[in-house]
Amino acid sequence: MQGNKAGALDAVEKDLKIVANVLTDENTRQYFEDPSVSIADKQTALDAIAEEGKFHEISSGILSLVNEDGQIGNVGEVSESFGQLMSAQRGEVRATVTSAEPLSATDAKAVKAALEARLEKGQSLLLTQTVDPKILGGLLVEFGNVFADLSVRSSVEDINQALRE
């Protein structure tokens, strides 16, 4: 990949995140998604953002291609996908743990230790904790490609299903 040879992958990742963040503003998003605004006008705006942010030339090229396809509103998804590829290249394994209530420091430490024990040499854990009262209790764990539903809600649903049968 040309970006890798140029040592620019980290810069491209950062640049794409900046544009994705800029497009979270509703007025800006509407401008870039408005079909009555020409591709050239959108490109002028993108060029100004790139110049202001001192973007790498590869980042500018990616944005131009996405804009030419009329998909600049999807740059958030492009940024997220690129970030996942970069994370994998760095040996980072993403995990999300969802609980009904915030985990205590002790429980969070235990969950983190259990997940880190599953890492291979050279990998590091990027752990995100979320709260969703709908799961009632227990945990939902996404670890790389693995999903484990250890929630009370799924247990209750399994029991209800068994009773219906």
N, C-alpha and C positions, 0 to 999 in steps of 0.2 A: 504494500500500500504506500502510495507516495507520501502521505502524511507521516507514516512511520519513519520513512527515510529522512524526512525533513525534521524529525523530532517534534512534530507539531500536534500530535494526537491530544495531548493534554490541553493545548491552546484551543483546538477545535471543540473539544468537549466543553470548555469554559464558555467559548463564544456562543455555541448553540444554546447553552443554558441561559445566557443573557437574553438572546432573542426570544426564547420561550417565555422568559419572565416578562419581557416587554409586552408580549402578546397576551398576557393575562389581564392587561388593562382593557376594559370593555370597548372604549372608543378606538383604541389602536387596533384591536382585533376586528372591529366592524370595518375599519378602513381597509385592512388587508383582505377581508372576506367579501368586500363590496364588488360585485361584478362590473359595476359601472366605472370603477377606477381601473385605468389601464395597467397592464403588466409593467410597462415602462415607468409609470409614476410610482408603482409599488417598488420597483427596482431602485429608483432614485432614493426613496425613503430608506430602503435596506442599505444602500451604499452609505447614506448619512449615518445610520446606526453603526455600521461596520467601521467607518472612519472615526467616529467618536469613540468607539470601544477599542480602536486599534486592533481589529480582528486580523487573524492570519489569513493569507490569501486563499488557503484551502477552505476555510470557513465561508468566505465570501463566495467562492465557487459553488459550494453546496447550497447556500441560500439562493443563489441565482438559478440553479437547476430546479429547486423546489418552487421558486417563484414562477419560472417559465412554465411549469406544469400546472400552475394555478392552485398549488397546494400549500402556500405559505402559512395558511391557518393551521396546518398540521405539523408545524415545526416543533411543537411540544412533544409530539410522539416521536419525531425524528431524534430530538435531543434525548429523550428517555431511552430509546433503543441504542443510540450511540453510547450513552452512559453505561448501559448494561454491558455492552461489548467491552468498554474500557475497564469496567469493574472486573470482568472475567479475566481480562489480560493482566490485571494487577494481582490476580489471585484472591480477589475479594468474593466472599460468599454472602449473599444477602439473605437475611432471615427476618421474618415478621412474626411476632408473638402477640396474639390478641387475647385479652382477658376481659371478664365482665367488669372488673374494677382494677384500678392501677395496682400493679404488683408491688409488694413490699420490697425493700432493698434486699432482704435475704432471699426472697423468692426469685427476684430478677437476677441476682448473682448465681443462684442455682441453675436457672434456665440457661443463662449465658454459658456457664461452665459445661453443662450437658451438651449444648450445641457446639462449643469449641472442641470438645472431645471427639466430635465427628469430622473435624476438619483434617485435610491431608496436609502433609508438610508443605510449607510455603504459602498456605492459604491464611486469610484473616477473615474475621467475622464482622459483618456490618449488620448490627441488630437494631430493629425498629420495634418499639412497643406501642401497641394501640389498645384502646378500650372500646368495647362494644357490649353494652348491658344486655343486648338481645341474646347473647350466648348463655346467659344465666349463671354460668360458672365454668370452671375448667379453662382449657386453653385451645386456641387454634394456632397451629404452628406451620408456617411456610418456611422451608429451609432449602434453598436452591430450587431443585425441581420437585421436592417432596412436600406433600401437604398432609398434615395429621390433624384430624378433628377430634379433639379430646374434650369437647364441650358438653356441658350438661344438656343443652338444647338438643344436640344430635342424639344423645342417649334417650331423652324423653321421646323424640320423634321415632326412634327405633322401637321403643316399647309400645307406643301408639300403633305403629304399623303392625307389630306382632299381634296386638289385641284385635285389630281389624281383620286379620287373616284367620 
